Amino acid sequence: QHKQKPNRMALGFYTLKGCFMSIIKSALGRDEIREIDRKAIEEYEIPGIILMENAGRNVAEEVLKMLPETDKARVAIFCGKGNNGGDGFVIARHLYNKGVGVSVYLTTAVSSVLSDGDASTNLKILLNMNLEIKELQEGHIGEIGKALHGYNVIVDAIFGTGLRGEVKEPVRTLLAKINETDIPVVSVDIPSGLSCDDGVVLGTAVKATKTITFVAAKTGFFKECGKEYTGELIVSDISVPKELIKFT
């Protein structure tokens, strides 16, 4: 199955009235998204781990639609250190529970994630389930391309909307290796390496087949290189109170 780069913009899980222009008009930047998250957690008292669970479960459901029979399907999930990686851990759990062969690749040391925080909690759950977590070593990144050929889908949960500086090695090489495959890639919230606000590629970025973004589309999706890297766009409802989105 070859990687598709659809031009259409799809809306999943909830529908924004109107079409493409409505999606653009409702797009939000990094600071606006961060403020929505803050208010949801602090003012509405929604634990961040619930938002992470909703995000990860929604992505897992979309990935399942892309797979053949689940007892034969394999998915590689690349996770970073922050909340984007935490979403990836949730995705791994849900896919594993559906019978999918899951491989979790961590771009940092396990020990660096196992501190306080929602991502830490979800990583601990995977470890308690005895799922193998593979730490990517700098000297072996070049070999990852061969290892990926047995997978049906790649999930990109490395960097989220908070990325500002250029992607550094060895992750830079990893993103390039992912792009060299013909395997469909699902990016979580935003393709890793793409600037949330202006759509600039920060050194290198994942060219996603499908981007499942949360709460609202990001302004960078419609600027510079954004459209080229996001692929099919799905806006996913993670149960943030609608008032927060309406009055942002």
C-alpha positions as CSV (number, residue, x, y, z in Angstrom):
1,Q,0.0,0.0,0.0
2,H,1.5,3.3,-1.1
3,K,1.4,6.5,0.8
4,Q,-1.3,8.7,-0.4
5,K,-1.2,12.5,-0.2
6,P,-4.9,13.5,-0.5
7,N,-5.7,17.2,-1.1
8,R,-9.1,17.0,0.5
9,M,-9.6,18.2,4.1
10,A,-11.7,15.7,6.1
11,L,-13.4,16.6,9.4
12,G,-13.8,13.7,11.9
13,F,-15.4,13.3,15.3
14,Y,-17.2,16.6,15.1
15,T,-18.2,18.7,12.2
16,L,-17.5,22.4,11.6
17,K,-20.2,24.1,9.6
18,G,-19.1,25.0,6.1
19,C,-16.2,23.7,4.2
20,F,-12.5,24.5,3.6
21,M,-12.8,28.2,4.3
22,S,-14.5,27.5,7.7
23,I,-11.7,25.3,8.7
24,I,-9.2,28.0,7.9
25,K,-11.2,30.7,9.7
26,S,-11.4,28.5,12.8
27,A,-7.7,27.6,12.8
28,L,-5.8,28.5,16.0
29,G,-2.2,29.3,16.8
30,R,0.1,27.8,19.5
31,D,-0.7,30.3,22.2
32,E,-4.5,30.0,21.6
33,I,-4.3,26.2,21.9
34,R,-2.2,26.5,25.0
35,E,-4.7,28.8,26.6
36,I,-7.6,26.5,25.8
37,D,-5.7,23.6,27.4
38,R,-4.9,25.7,30.4
39,K,-8.5,26.8,30.9
40,A,-9.9,23.3,30.4
41,I,-7.6,22.0,33.1
42,E,-7.6,24.9,35.6
43,E,-11.0,26.4,35.2
44,Y,-13.1,23.5,34.1
45,E,-11.0,21.0,36.2
46,I,-10.7,18.5,33.4
47,P,-7.6,16.5,34.2
48,G,-5.0,16.7,31.5
49,I,-4.8,12.9,31.4
50,I,-8.4,12.7,30.3
51,L,-7.7,15.0,27.4
52,M,-4.7,12.8,26.5
53,E,-6.8,9.7,26.7
54,N,-9.5,11.1,24.4
55,A,-6.8,12.3,22.0
56,G,-5.1,8.9,21.9
57,R,-8.2,6.9,21.6
58,N,-9.5,9.0,18.7
59,V,-6.3,8.5,16.8
60,A,-6.3,4.8,17.5
61,E,-9.8,4.6,16.0
62,E,-8.6,6.3,12.9
63,V,-5.6,4.1,12.6
64,L,-7.8,1.0,12.9
65,K,-9.7,2.1,9.8
66,M,-6.5,2.0,7.8
67,L,-5.4,-1.5,8.8
68,P,-6.1,-4.9,7.3
69,E,-7.3,-7.7,9.6
70,T,-6.1,-6.7,13.0
71,D,-4.5,-10.0,13.9
72,K,-2.0,-9.5,11.0
73,A,-1.6,-5.7,11.2
74,R,1.5,-4.0,12.5
75,V,1.9,-0.4,13.6
76,A,5.1,1.5,14.5
77,I,4.6,4.3,16.9
78,F,7.3,6.9,17.3
79,C,7.0,8.9,20.6
80,G,8.8,11.9,21.9
81,K,9.3,13.1,25.4
82,G,6.3,15.4,25.9
83,N,2.5,15.2,25.7
84,N,2.6,14.3,22.0
85,G,4.5,11.2,23.0
86,G,2.0,10.6,25.8
87,D,-0.7,10.6,23.1
88,G,1.4,8.0,21.3
89,F,1.5,5.7,24.4
90,V,-2.3,5.9,24.7
91,I,-2.6,5.0,21.0
92,A,-0.3,2.0,21.5
93,R,-2.4,0.7,24.4
94,H,-5.7,0.9,22.5
95,L,-4.3,-0.7,19.3
96,Y,-2.6,-3.5,21.3
97,N,-5.9,-4.2,23.1
98,K,-7.5,-4.5,19.6
99,G,-5.0,-7.2,18.7
100,V,-2.7,-5.0,16.6
101,G,1.0,-5.8,16.6
102,V,2.4,-2.6,18.1
103,S,6.1,-1.4,18.3
104,V,6.8,1.7,20.4
105,Y,10.0,3.6,19.5
106,L,11.0,6.3,22.0
107,T,13.2,9.1,20.8
108,T,14.6,9.7,24.3
109,A,15.5,7.5,27.2
110,V,12.7,5.8,29.1
111,S,14.1,7.2,32.3
112,S,13.7,10.8,31.0
113,V,9.9,10.2,30.6
114,L,9.4,8.4,33.9
115,S,8.9,11.5,36.0
116,D,5.7,13.3,37.0
117,G,3.2,14.0,34.2
118,D,0.5,12.5,32.1
119,A,3.0,11.0,29.6
120,S,4.8,9.3,32.4
121,T,1.6,7.7,33.6
122,N,0.8,6.3,30.2
123,L,4.3,5.0,29.7
124,K,4.1,3.2,33.0
125,I,0.9,1.6,31.9
126,L,2.6,0.2,28.8
127,L,5.5,-1.1,30.8
128,N,3.1,-2.7,33.3
129,M,1.5,-4.4,30.2
130,N,4.9,-5.7,29.2
131,L,4.9,-3.9,25.9
132,E,8.4,-3.5,24.6
133,I,9.6,0.1,24.4
134,K,12.6,0.5,22.1
135,E,14.9,3.4,22.8
136,L,16.3,4.8,19.6
137,Q,20.1,5.0,19.7
138,E,21.8,7.6,17.6
139,G,24.2,5.2,15.9
140,H,21.3,2.9,14.8
141,I,18.9,5.5,13.3
142,G,20.2,4.8,9.8
143,E,19.0,1.2,10.1
144,I,15.4,2.1,11.0
145,G,14.4,2.3,7.4
146,K,14.8,-1.4,6.9
147,A,13.0,-2.2,10.1
148,L,9.9,-0.1,9.1
149,H,9.1,-2.1,6.0
150,G,7.1,-4.7,7.9
151,Y,4.5,-2.2,9.2
152,N,1.2,-1.2,7.8
153,V,1.0,2.3,9.4
154,I,3.5,4.6,11.1
155,V,2.3,6.9,13.8
156,D,4.2,10.1,14.3
157,A,3.9,11.3,18.0
158,I,7.3,12.9,18.3
159,F,6.8,16.6,18.4
160,G,3.6,18.6,19.1
161,T,2.6,22.2,18.7
162,G,5.3,23.4,21.2
163,L,8.2,22.8,18.9
164,R,10.1,26.1,18.1
165,G,13.7,25.5,17.2
166,E,15.0,23.3,14.4
167,V,14.8,19.5,14.7
168,K,18.2,18.2,15.9
169,E,20.0,15.0,15.3
170,P,19.3,12.1,15.6
171,V,15.6,12.8,15.3
172,R,16.2,14.8,12.1
173,T,17.6,11.7,10.4
174,L,14.7,9.7,11.8
175,L,12.1,12.0,10.2
176,A,13.9,11.7,6.9
177,K,13.9,7.9,7.1
178,I,10.2,7.9,7.8
179,N,9.6,10.1,4.7
180,E,11.6,7.7,2.6
181,T,9.1,4.8,3.2
182,D,5.9,4.3,1.2
183,I,4.1,3.4,4.4
184,P,1.1,5.6,5.4
185,V,2.0,8.0,8.2
186,V,-0.5,9.3,10.7
187,S,0.7,12.5,12.5
188,V,-0.7,13.2,16.0
189,D,-1.9,16.8,16.2
190,I,0.7,18.2,13.9
191,P,3.4,16.6,11.6
192,S,6.6,16.6,13.6
193,G,9.0,19.3,12.5
194,L,6.2,21.6,11.2
195,S,5.8,25.0,12.8
196,C,2.4,25.3,14.4
197,D,2.0,29.0,13.7
198,D,3.5,29.7,10.3
199,G,3.8,26.3,8.5
200,V,7.6,26.6,8.2
201,V,9.6,23.3,8.2
202,L,12.0,23.4,11.1
203,G,14.9,21.7,9.5
204,T,12.9,18.7,8.4
205,A,9.4,17.5,9.0
206,V,7.2,14.4,8.6
207,K,5.1,14.3,5.4
208,A,2.0,12.8,6.8
209,T,-0.6,10.8,4.9
210,K,-3.1,11.9,7.5
211,T,-2.9,14.5,10.3
212,I,-5.4,14.1,13.2
213,T,-5.4,17.4,15.0
214,F,-7.1,18.3,18.3
215,V,-9.6,21.0,19.2
216,A,-9.1,23.0,15.9
217,A,-6.9,23.1,12.9
218,K,-3.6,25.0,13.4
219,T,-2.8,28.2,11.5
220,G,0.4,26.7,10.2
221,F,-1.5,24.1,8.2
222,F,-2.5,26.7,5.7
223,K,0.7,28.7,5.4
224,E,4.1,28.1,3.7
225,C,4.6,24.3,3.5
226,G,1.6,23.3,5.7
227,K,-0.7,21.8,3.1
228,E,2.2,19.7,1.7
229,Y,3.0,18.1,5.0
230,T,-0.4,17.6,6.7
231,G,-2.0,15.4,4.1
232,E,-5.6,14.6,4.8
233,L,-6.7,16.7,7.8
234,I,-9.1,15.4,10.5
235,V,-10.1,17.7,13.4
236,S,-10.8,15.6,16.5
237,D,-13.0,16.5,19.4
238,I,-11.2,15.6,22.7
239,S,-14.1,16.9,24.8
240,V,-12.8,20.4,25.5
241,P,-15.8,22.5,26.5
242,K,-17.2,24.2,23.3
243,E,-17.3,27.5,25.1
244,L,-13.6,27.6,25.2
245,I,-13.2,27.2,21.5
246,K,-16.1,29.6,20.7
247,F,-14.7,32.5,22.7
248,T,-11.0,32.0,22.1
